[in-house]
């Protein structure tokens, strides 16, 4: 299996990595997620993770609410 050697960003981010990416505290990430202000995370083996590429696209789109983001992404707007 060929993997690009320049792959430096992880595909999935935990809450601490998301907090670093957004320059906020872990507690703020938990609050934003509970309020539906972040893209929906995935759950994998009891862990809560976010897709790095989705968070970057979400940031570039102006950080819309989860509901707005899901409507946009279902229509293929990203």
C-alpha positions in Angstrom: 0.0 0.0 0.0 1.5 3.3 -1.0 1.2 6.2 1.4 2.2 9.7 0.5 5.3 10.7 2.4 4.0 14.2 2.8 1.0 13.1 4.9 1.6 15.2 8.0 -1.8 15.8 9.4 -3.8 13.0 11.0 -7.1 12.1 9.4 -9.0 12.1 12.7 -8.6 14.5 15.6 -9.4 14.0 19.2 -10.9 16.8 21.4 -7.4 18.1 22.4 -6.2 18.3 18.8 -9.5 20.1 17.8 -9.0 22.5 20.7 -5.4 23.3 19.4 -6.6 23.6 15.8 -9.3 26.2 16.9 -7.1 27.8 19.6 -9.7 27.2 22.3 -9.9 25.1 25.4 -11.0 21.5 25.6 -14.0 22.6 27.6 -15.0 25.1 24.9 -14.9 22.2 22.4 -17.2 20.2 24.6 -19.6 23.2 24.9 -19.6 23.9 21.2 -20.2 20.3 20.4 -23.1 20.0 22.8 -24.6 23.2 21.4 -24.4 21.9 17.8 -21.9 24.5 16.8 -19.2 22.1 15.4 -19.5 19.5 12.7 -20.7 16.2 14.0 -18.0 14.0 15.4 -17.6 10.3 14.8 -17.4 7.7 17.5 -14.8 5.1 17.2 -14.1 2.6 19.9 -15.5 4.8 22.6 -13.5 7.8 21.4 -15.0 11.0 20.0 -13.1 12.2 16.9 -13.5 14.8 14.1 -12.4 14.5 10.5 -9.5 16.9 10.0 -10.5 17.7 6.4 -14.1 18.4 7.4 -13.0 20.8 10.2 -10.7 22.7 7.7 -13.6 22.9 5.2 -15.9 24.0 8.0 -13.5 26.8 9.1 -13.2 28.0 5.5 -17.0 28.1 5.2 -17.2 30.5 8.2 -18.0 28.0 11.0 -21.7 27.6 10.4 -23.8 25.7 12.9 -24.0 21.9 12.6 -27.5 22.0 11.1 -26.4 24.5 8.4 -23.2 22.6 7.8 -25.0 19.3 7.3 -27.5 20.9 4.9 -24.6 22.3 2.9 -22.6 19.1 2.8 -25.5 17.0 1.8 -26.0 19.2 -1.2 -22.4 18.8 -2.1 -21.5 22.4 -1.5 -18.1 21.7 0.0 
